[in-house]
């Protein structure tokens, strides 16, 4: 039943923000989701154990927050086309986009990890892996966000910068994330979260570092 519910949520966000892209709407829903149930307890899976990011995604949709997310991770045609080019090349782009004006020779090739998603998935490796994200201010013009990280002890995550200062609505700021694993066991994945916190907003992104992912070229 989650599909019709989230479709209705997306329609509601679109009615409030008719100029937002589908990516911005998705970001608003994901980054404002709750990671606790209605009683304030951790979300459980079907076996009544604590749910991982693979089981619960970003969490439970919060209708009180998603129309005012503060920041969004936006994507346009160029970014999606660049991702298709990196994955499938010109032939895949022609089949999927059906736009004769788009060509991989004129587009940056964007690996999956570098696509500007609100969720962050990357390889679980002992060598540092860096990716970039860009957030757009859709909240008050003068806003300051500080970093809040949740990470397991065997995962080191460094973010730069650790503070985002906005002076106008619509302003974009890029930040980088570098992740390194120090695990000695054979874990298949580890998870954490990255949040940007202002006076009135918490913009949370789940982080999953998975051992079965290859490091894509930058």
MIDOSE-1310 file (N, C-alpha, C; in nm, 2 decimals, decimal comma, always signed):
residues 218
xxxx	+0,08/-0,12/+0,00/+0,00/+0,00/+0,00/+0,08/+0,13/+0,00; +0,21/+0,11/+0,01/+0,30/+0,23/+0,02/+0,29/+0,32/-0,11; +0,28/+0,25/-0,23/+0,29/+0,32/-0,36/+0,17/+0,42/-0,37; +0,05/+0,39/-0,35/-0,06/+0,49/-0,36/-0,05/+0,60/-0,25
xxxx	+0,00/+0,56/-0,13/+0,01/+0,66/-0,03/+0,12/+0,76/-0,07; +0,24/+0,72/-0,11/+0,34/+0,81/-0,15/+0,31/+0,89/-0,28; +0,23/+0,83/-0,37/+0,18/+0,90/-0,49/+0,10/+1,02/-0,45; +0,01/+0,99/-0,35/-0,07/+1,10/-0,30/+0,01/+1,21/-0,23
xxxx	+0,11/+1,17/-0,15/+0,20/+1,26/-0,09/+0,27/+1,35/-0,19; +0,32/+1,28/-0,30/+0,39/+1,36/-0,41/+0,30/+1,46/-0,47; +0,17/+1,42/-0,49/+0,07/+1,51/-0,55/+0,05/+1,63/-0,46; +0,05/+1,61/-0,33/+0,03/+1,71/-0,23/+0,14/+1,81/-0,24
xxxx	+0,27/+1,76/-0,24/+0,38/+1,85/-0,25/+0,38/+1,93/-0,37; +0,34/+1,86/-0,49/+0,34/+1,94/-0,61/+0,23/+2,05/-0,61; +0,12/+2,03/-0,54/+0,02/+2,13/-0,53/+0,07/+2,25/-0,45; +0,15/+2,23/-0,36/+0,21/+2,34/-0,28/+0,32/+2,40/-0,35
xxxx	+0,40/+2,32/-0,42/+0,52/+2,37/-0,49/+0,52/+2,33/-0,64; +0,43/+2,39/-0,72/+0,41/+2,35/-0,86/+0,53/+2,36/-0,95; +0,63/+2,44/-0,91/+0,75/+2,46/-0,99/+0,86/+2,36/-0,95; +0,84/+2,27/-0,85/+0,94/+2,18/-0,81/+0,95/+2,06/-0,91
xxxx	+1,07/+2,01/-0,93/+1,09/+1,89/-1,02/+1,05/+1,77/-0,94; +1,04/+1,66/-1,01/+1,01/+1,53/-0,95/+1,12/+1,49/-0,85; +1,25/+1,52/-0,88/+1,36/+1,49/-0,79/+1,35/+1,57/-0,67; +1,32/+1,70/-0,68/+1,30/+1,78/-0,56/+1,19/+1,73/-0,47
xxxx	+1,08/+1,69/-0,53/+0,97/+1,63/-0,45/+1,01/+1,51/-0,38; +1,08/+1,42/-0,45/+1,13/+1,30/-0,39/+1,22/+1,33/-0,27; +1,31/+1,42/-0,29/+1,41/+1,46/-0,19/+1,33/+1,51/-0,06; +1,23/+1,59/-0,08/+1,15/+1,65/+0,03/+1,09/+1,54/+0,11
xxxx	+1,04/+1,44/+0,04/+0,97/+1,33/+0,11/+1,07/+1,24/+0,19; +1,19/+1,21/+0,12/+1,29/+1,13/+0,19/+1,36/+1,19/+0,30; +1,40/+1,32/+0,29/+1,48/+1,38/+0,39/+1,41/+1,43/+0,51; +1,27/+1,42/+0,51/+1,19/+1,46/+0,62/+1,12/+1,34/+0,69
xxxx	+1,15/+1,22/+0,64/+1,09/+1,10/+0,69/+1,14/+1,07/+0,83; +1,05/+1,01/+0,91/+1,08/+0,97/+1,05/+1,15/+0,83/+1,06; +1,25/+0,82/+1,14/+1,31/+0,69/+1,16/+1,27/+0,62/+1,29; +1,16/+0,67/+1,35/+1,10/+0,61/+1,46/+0,95/+0,59/+1,43
xxxx	+0,88/+0,49/+1,50/+0,74/+0,47/+1,47/+0,66/+0,57/+1,55; +0,53/+0,55/+1,55/+0,43/+0,65/+1,61/+0,45/+0,65/+1,76; +0,51/+0,55/+1,82/+0,53/+0,55/+1,96/+0,67/+0,60/+2,00; +0,75/+0,64/+1,90/+0,89/+0,68/+1,92/+0,99/+0,57/+1,93
xxxx	+0,95/+0,45/+1,90/+1,04/+0,34/+1,90/+1,10/+0,31/+1,77; +1,22/+0,24/+1,76/+1,28/+0,22/+1,63/+1,19/+0,14/+1,54; +1,19/+0,16/+1,41/+1,11/+0,09/+1,31/+1,16/-0,05/+1,30; +1,06/-0,15/+1,30/+1,10/-0,29/+1,30/+1,07/-0,35/+1,16
xxxx	+1,14/-0,46/+1,13/+1,11/-0,53/+1,00/+1,00/-0,63/+1,03; +0,97/-0,72/+0,93/+0,87/-0,82/+0,94/+0,90/-0,93/+1,04; +1,02/-0,94/+1,08/+1,06/-1,03/+1,19/+1,07/-0,97/+1,33; +1,02/-0,84/+1,33/+1,02/-0,77/+1,46/+1,16/-0,74/+1,51
xxxx	+1,25/-0,73/+1,42/+1,38/-0,68/+1,46/+1,41/-0,54/+1,40; +1,51/-0,48/+1,45/+1,53/-0,34/+1,41/+1,56/-0,34/+1,25; +1,48/-0,26/+1,19/+1,49/-0,26/+1,04/+1,62/-0,18/+0,99; +1,68/-0,24/+0,89/+1,79/-0,17/+0,82/+1,74/-0,08/+0,72
xxxx	+1,83/+0,00/+0,66/+1,79/+0,09/+0,55/+1,73/+0,02/+0,43; +1,78/-0,11/+0,41/+1,72/-0,18/+0,30/+1,58/-0,22/+0,32; +1,54/-0,23/+0,45/+1,40/-0,27/+0,48/+1,31/-0,15/+0,49; +1,36/-0,04/+0,55/+1,27/+0,08/+0,57/+1,30/+0,20/+0,49
xxxx	+1,40/+0,19/+0,40/+1,43/+0,31/+0,32/+1,47/+0,42/+0,41; +1,42/+0,54/+0,38/+1,45/+0,66/+0,46/+1,37/+0,67/+0,59; +1,26/+0,59/+0,59/+1,18/+0,59/+0,71/+1,03/+0,61/+0,68; +0,95/+0,65/+0,78/+0,81/+0,67/+0,76/+0,78/+0,82/+0,71
xxxx	+0,70/+0,83/+0,61/+0,67/+0,96/+0,56/+0,60/+1,05/+0,67; +0,65/+1,17/+0,67/+0,59/+1,26/+0,78/+0,51/+1,38/+0,71; +0,38/+1,37/+0,71/+0,30/+1,47/+0,64/+0,32/+1,61/+0,69; +0,36/+1,63/+0,81/+0,38/+1,76/+0,87/+0,50/+1,83/+0,83
xxxx	+0,59/+1,76/+0,76/+0,72/+1,82/+0,73/+0,76/+1,82/+0,58; +0,70/+1,74/+0,50/+0,75/+1,72/+0,37/+0,72/+1,84/+0,27; +0,63/+1,93/+0,31/+0,61/+2,05/+0,22/+0,70/+2,16/+0,26; +0,78/+2,14/+0,37/+0,88/+2,25/+0,41/+1,00/+2,18/+0,45
xxxx	+1,08/+2,12/+0,35/+1,20/+2,04/+0,39/+1,32/+2,12/+0,42; +1,32/+2,25/+0,39/+1,44/+2,34/+0,41/+1,54/+2,33/+0,30; +1,59/+2,21/+0,27/+1,69/+2,19/+0,16/+1,64/+2,07/+0,07; +1,67/+2,08/-0,06/+1,64/+1,96/-0,15/+1,76/+1,93/-0,23
xxxx	+1,77/+1,80/-0,27/+1,87/+1,75/-0,36/+1,80/+1,74/-0,50; +1,83/+1,83/-0,59/+1,76/+1,84/-0,71/+1,84/+1,77/-0,83; +1,77/+1,73/-0,93/+1,83/+1,67/-1,05/+1,75/+1,72/-1,17; +1,83/+1,74/-1,28/+1,76/+1,78/-1,41/+1,79/+1,68/-1,52
xxxx	+1,74/+1,71/-1,64/+1,76/+1,62/-1,75/+1,91/+1,59/-1,78; +1,99/+1,69/-1,77/+2,14/+1,67/-1,80/+2,20/+1,57/-1,71; +2,16/+1,58/-1,58/+2,22/+1,48/-1,48/+2,17/+1,34/-1,51; +2,04/+1,32/-1,53/+1,99/+1,19/-1,56/+2,05/+1,13/-1,69
xxxx	+2,06/+1,22/-1,79/+2,12/+1,17/-1,92/+2,26/+1,14/-1,90; +2,34/+1,21/-1,82/+2,48/+1,18/-1,79/+2,49/+1,05/-1,72; +2,40/+1,02/-1,63/+2,40/+0,89/-1,57/+2,37/+0,77/-1,66; +2,28/+0,79/-1,75/+2,25/+0,69/-1,85/+2,37/+0,67/-1,94
xxxx	+2,44/+0,78/-1,98/+2,56/+0,77/-2,06/+2,67/+0,68/-1,99; +2,69/+0,71/-1,86/+2,79/+0,63/-1,79/+2,75/+0,48/-1,78; +2,62/+0,46/-1,77/+2,57/+0,32/-1,75/+2,55/+0,24/-1,88; +2,50/+0,31/-1,98/+2,46/+0,24/-2,11/+2,51/+0,30/-2,23
xxxx	+2,57/+0,42/-2,23/+2,63/+0,48/-2,35/+2,52/+0,54/-2,44; +2,56/+0,57/-2,56/+2,47/+0,64/-2,66/+2,35/+0,56/-2,69; +2,37/+0,43/-2,71/+2,25/+0,35/-2,75/+2,15/+0,35/-2,64; +2,19/+0,33/-2,52/+2,09/+0,34/-2,41/+2,02/+0,47/-2,39
xxxx	+2,10/+0,58/-2,42/+2,04/+0,71/-2,41/+1,94/+0,73/-2,52; +1,97/+0,69/-2,64/+1,87/+0,70/-2,75/+1,74/+0,63/-2,72; +1,75/+0,51/-2,66/+1,63/+0,43/-2,63/+1,55/+0,49/-2,52; +1,62/+0,53/-2,41/+1,55/+0,58/-2,30/+1,50/+0,72/-2,31
xxxx	+1,58/+0,81/-2,36/+1,55/+0,95/-2,36/+1,46/+0,99/-2,49; +1,49/+0,92/-2,60/+1,42/+0,95/-2,72/+1,43/+1,10/-2,76; +1,54/+1,15/-2,74/+1,56/+1,30/-2,77/+1,69/+1,31/-2,86; +1,67/+1,34/-2,99/+1,78/+1,34/-3,08/+1,89/+1,45/-3,05
xxxx	+1,85/+1,55/-2,96/+1,94/+1,65/-2,93/+2,04/+1,62/-2,82; +2,01/+1,50/-2,75/+2,10/+1,46/-2,64/+2,20/+1,36/-2,70; +2,33/+1,38/-2,66/+2,44/+1,30/-2,71/+2,54/+1,28/-2,60; +2,59/+1,16/-2,58/+2,69/+1,14/-2,47/+2,82/+1,21/-2,49
xxxx	+2,85/+1,25/-2,61/+2,97/+1,32/-2,64/+2,96/+1,47/-2,58; +2,84/+1,51/-2,56/+2,82/+1,65/-2,51/+2,78/+1,65/-2,36; +2,78/+1,53/-2,30/+2,73/+1,53/-2,16/+2,84/+1,47/-2,07; +2,84/+1,52/-1,94/+2,93/+1,46/-1,85/+2,88/+1,32/-1,81
xxxx	+2,97/+1,22/-1,80/+2,93/+1,09/-1,76/+2,93/+1,08/-1,60; +2,81/+1,06/-1,55/+2,79/+1,06/-1,40/+2,77/+0,92/-1,35; +2,87/+0,87/-1,27/+2,84/+0,74/-1,21/+2,73/+0,74/-1,10; +2,68/+0,63/-1,07/+2,56/+0,62/-0,98/+2,59/+0,69/-0,85
xxxx	+2,71/+0,66/-0,79/+2,74/+0,72/-0,66/+2,74/+0,87/-0,66; +2,77/+0,93/-0,78/+2,78/+1,08/-0,78/+2,65/+1,14/-0,83; +2,55/+1,06/-0,86/+2,42/+1,12/-0,89/+2,36/+1,19/-0,76; +2,30/+1,31/-0,78/+2,26/+1,39/-0,67/+2,14/+1,34/-0,60
xxxx	+2,14/+1,22/-0,55/+2,03/+1,16/-0,47/+2,03/+1,21/-0,33; +1,92/+1,22/-0,26/+1,92/+1,25/-0,12/+1,97/+1,13/-0,03; +1,96/+1,01/-0,08/+2,02/+0,90/-0,01/+2,16/+0,87/-0,07; +2,25/+0,82/+0,02/+2,39/+0,80/-0,02/+2,43/+0,66/-0,01
xxxx	+2,47/+0,60/-0,13/+2,51/+0,46/-0,13/+2,65/+0,45/-0,20; +2,75/+0,38/-0,13/+2,88/+0,38/-0,18/+2,95/+0,25/-0,14; +3,07/+0,23/-0,20/+3,14/+0,10/-0,17/+3,20/+0,10/-0,03; +3,19/-0,02/+0,03/+3,25/-0,04/+0,16/+3,39/-0,09/+0,14
xxxx	+3,49/+0,00/+0,15/+3,63/-0,03/+0,12/+3,72/+0,03/+0,22; +3,84/-0,02/+0,24/+3,94/+0,03/+0,33/+4,01/+0,16/+0,27; +4,00/+0,18/+0,14/+4,06/+0,30/+0,08/+3,95/+0,41/+0,08; +3,99/+0,53/+0,10/+3,89/+0,64/+0,10/+3,81/+0,65/-0,03
xxxx	+3,68/+0,68/-0,02/+3,60/+0,70/-0,14/+3,53/+0,83/-0,12; +3,54/+0,92/-0,22/+3,48/+1,05/-0,20/+3,37/+1,07/-0,31; +3,26/+1,13/-0,27/+3,15/+1,17/-0,36/+3,10/+1,31/-0,32; +3,03/+1,37/-0,41/+2,98/+1,51/-0,39/+2,83/+1,51/-0,39
xxxx	+2,77/+1,60/-0,32/+2,63/+1,63/-0,32/+2,61/+1,78/-0,33; +2,49/+1,82/-0,39/+2,46/+1,96/-0,39/+2,32/+1,98/-0,34; +2,30/+2,07/-0,25/+2,17/+2,10/-0,19/+2,12/+2,24/-0,23; +1,99/+2,26/-0,25/+1,93/+2,38/-0,28/+1,85/+2,43/-0,17
xxxx	+1,86/+2,56/-0,13/+1,79/+2,62/-0,03/+1,64/+2,65/-0,07; +1,54/+2,58/-0,01/+1,40/+2,61/-0,04/+1,33/+2,67/+0,08; +1,41/+2,70/+0,18/+1,36/+2,75/+0,31/+1,39/+2,90/+0,32; +1,40/+2,96/+0,44/+1,43/+3,10/+0,45/+1,55/+3,14/+0,38
xxxx	+1,56/+3,27/+0,34/+1,67/+3,32/+0,26/+1,80/+3,31/+0,34; +1,80/+3,36/+0,46/+1,92/+3,35/+0,55/+1,91/+3,23/+0,64; +1,98/+3,13/+0,60/+1,97/+3,00/+0,68/+2,11/+2,95/+0,70; +2,13/+2,89/+0,81/+2,26/+2,82/+0,84/+2,23/+2,68/+0,89
xxxx	+2,30/+2,59/+0,83/+2,29/+2,44/+0,86/+2,42/+2,39/+0,91; +2,41/+2,31/+1,02/+2,53/+2,25/+1,07/+2,52/+2,10/+1,05; +2,64/+2,03/+1,05/+2,64/+1,89/+1,02/+2,62/+1,81/+1,14; +2,54/+1,70/+1,13/+2,52/+1,60/+1,23/+2,54/+1,46/+1,17
xxxx	+2,63/+1,38/+1,22/+2,66/+1,25/+1,16/+2,63/+1,14/+1,26; +2,58/+1,03/+1,21/+2,57/+0,91/+1,29/+2,64/+0,80/+1,21; +2,74/+0,75/+1,27/+2,82/+0,64/+1,20/+2,86/+0,54/+1,30; +2,87/+0,41/+1,25/+2,93/+0,30/+1,34/+3,08/+0,33/+1,36
xxxx	+3,14/+0,27/+1,46/+3,28/+0,30/+1,49/+3,37/+0,25/+1,38; +3,33/+0,15/+1,31/+3,43/+0,10/+1,21/+3,41/+0,17/+1,07; +3,34/+0,28/+1,07/+3,32/+0,35/+0,95/+3,36/+0,50/+0,98; +3,45/+0,55/+0,90/+3,49/+0,69/+0,91/+3,43/+0,78/+0,80
xxxx	+3,35/+0,88/+0,84/+3,29/+0,97/+0,74/+3,34/+1,11/+0,76; +3,39/+1,17/+0,66/+3,43/+1,31/+0,67/+3,36/+1,39/+0,57; +3,30/+1,51/+0,62/+3,22/+1,59/+0,53/+3,29/+1,73/+0,53; +3,29/+1,79/+0,41/+3,35/+1,93/+0,39/+3,26/+2,01/+0,29
xxxx	+3,21/+2,13/+0,34/+3,23/+2,19/+0,47/+3,13/+2,13/+0,57; +3,15/+2,16/+0,70/+3,07/+2,11/+0,80/+2,96/+2,21/+0,84; +2,96/+2,32/+0,77/+2,85/+2,42/+0,79/+2,81/+2,48/+0,65; +2,68/+2,49/+0,63/+2,63/+2,55/+0,51/+2,56/+2,68/+0,54
xxxx	+2,61/+2,79/+0,48/+2,55/+2,92/+0,50/+2,48/+2,97/+0,38; +2,35/+2,99/+0,38/+2,28/+3,04/+0,27/+2,24/+3,19/+0,29; +2,24/+3,27/+0,18/+2,20/+3,41/+0,19/+2,07/+3,44/+0,11; +2,02/+3,34/+0,03/+1,90/+3,36/-0,05/+1,84/+3,23/-0,08
xxxx	+1,71/+3,24/-0,11/+1,63/+3,12/-0,15/+1,68/+3,08/-0,29; +1,69/+2,95/-0,32/+1,73/+2,90/-0,44/+1,88/+2,88/-0,46; +1,95/+2,93/-0,36/+2,10/+2,91/-0,36/+2,14/+2,77/-0,35; +2,25/+2,73/-0,42/+2,30/+2,59/-0,42/+2,43/+2,59/-0,35
xxxx	+2,46/+2,49/-0,27/+2,59/+2,47/-0,21/+2,63/+2,32/-0,23; +2,75/+2,30/-0,27/+2,80/+2,16/-0,28/+2,89/+2,12/-0,16; +2,88/+2,00/-0,12/+2,97/+1,95/-0,02/+3,02/+1,81/-0,06; +3,13/+1,77/+0,00/+3,19/+1,64/-0,03/+3,18/+1,55/+0,09
xxxx	+3,17/+1,42/+0,06/+3,17/+1,31/+0,16/+3,28/+1,21/+0,13; +3,36/+1,18/+0,23/+3,47/+1,08/+0,22/+3,45/+0,97/+0,32; +3,44/+0,85/+0,27/+3,41/+0,74/+0,36/+3,52/+0,63/+0,35; +3,56/+0,58/+0,47/+3,66/+0,48/+0,48/+3,61/+0,38/+0,58
xxxx	+3,63/+0,25/+0,55/+3,59/+0,14/+0,64/+3,72/+0,09/+0,71; +3,70/+0,06/+0,85/+3,80/+0,00/+0,93/+3,76/-0,13/+0,98; +3,66/-0,19/+0,92/+3,60/-0,32/+0,97/+3,70/-0,43/+0,95; +3,72/-0,52/+1,04/+3,80/-0,64/+1,03/+3,72/-0,76/+0,99
xxxx	+3,58/-0,76/+1,02/+3,50/-0,87/+0,98/+3,45/-0,86/+0,84; +3,37/-0,96/+0,80/+3,32/-0,96/+0,66/+3,17/-0,91/+0,66; +3,15/-0,79/+0,70/+3,02/-0,73/+0,70/+2,98/-0,70/+0,55; +2,85/-0,73/+0,52/+2,81/-0,70/+0,38/+2,78/-0,56/+0,36
xxxx	+2,73/-0,49/+0,47/+2,71/-0,35/+0,46/+2,71/-0,28/+0,59; +2,73/-0,15/+0,60/+2,72/-0,07/+0,72/+2,64/+0,05/+0,68; +2,57/+0,10/+0,78/+2,48/+0,22/+0,76/+2,50/+0,33/+0,86; +2,47/+0,45/+0,82/+2,47/+0,56/+0,91/+2,38/+0,67/+0,86
xxxx	+2,40/+0,79/+0,89/+2,32/+0,90/+0,84/+2,39/+1,03/+0,85; +2,35/+1,12/+0,76/+2,41/+1,25/+0,75/+2,29/+1,35/+0,76; +2,29/+1,44/+0,85/+2,18/+1,54/+0,86/+2,24/+1,68/+0,86; +2,17/+1,77/+0,79/+2,19/+1,91/+0,80/+2,09/+1,98/+0,89
xxxx	+2,13/+2,04/+0,99/+2,03/+2,09/+1,10/+2,04/+2,24/+1,11; +1,92/+2,30/+1,09/+1,91/+2,45/+1,11/+1,81/+2,47/+1,23; +1,78/+2,60/+1,25/+1,69/+2,63/+1,36/+1,55/+2,56/+1,35; +1,50/+2,54/+1,22/+1,37/+2,49/+1,20/+1,36/+2,36/+1,12
xxxx	+1,48/+2,32/+1,07/+1,47/+2,20/+0,98/+1,58/+2,10/+1,01; +1,55/+1,97/+0,99/+1,65/+1,86/+0,99/+1,64/+1,79/+0,86; +1,75/+1,79/+0,78/+1,75/+1,74/+0,64/+1,84/+1,61/+0,65; +1,77/+1,50/+0,66/+1,85/+1,37/+0,69/+1,86/+1,28/+0,56
xxxx	+1,98/+1,23/+0,54/+2,01/+1,14/+0,43/+2,07/+1,01/+0,49; +2,00/+0,90/+0,46/+2,06/+0,77/+0,50/+2,19/+0,74/+0,42; +2,28/+0,68/+0,49/+2,41/+0,64/+0,42/+2,42/+0,48/+0,43; +2,45/+0,42/+0,32/+2,47/+0,28/+0,32/+2,60/+0,25/+0,24
xxxx	+2,70/+0,19/+0,31/+2,82/+0,14/+0,25/+2,82/-0,01/+0,23; +2,82/-0,05/+0,11/+2,80/-0,19/+0,08/+2,92/-0,26/+0,02; +2,95/-0,38/+0,06/+3,07/-0,45/+0,02/+3,07/-0,50/-0,13; +2,94/-0,52/-0,18/+2,93/-0,57/-0,31/+2,92/-0,46/-0,42
xxxx	+2,95/-0,34/-0,39/+2,96/-0,23/-0,48/+3,10/-0,21/-0,53; +3,12/-0,19/-0,66/+3,25/-0,15/-0,71/+3,26/+0,00/-0,71; +3,38/+0,05/-0,69/+3,41/+0,19/-0,69/+3,40/+0,24/-0,83; +3,30/+0,32/-0,87/+3,29/+0,38/-1,00/+3,40/+0,48/-1,03
xx	+3,44/+0,51/-1,15/+3,53/+0,61/-1,18/+3,47/+0,75/-1,15; +3,55/+0,84/-1,11/+3,50/+0,98/-1,09/+3,49/+1,05/-1,22
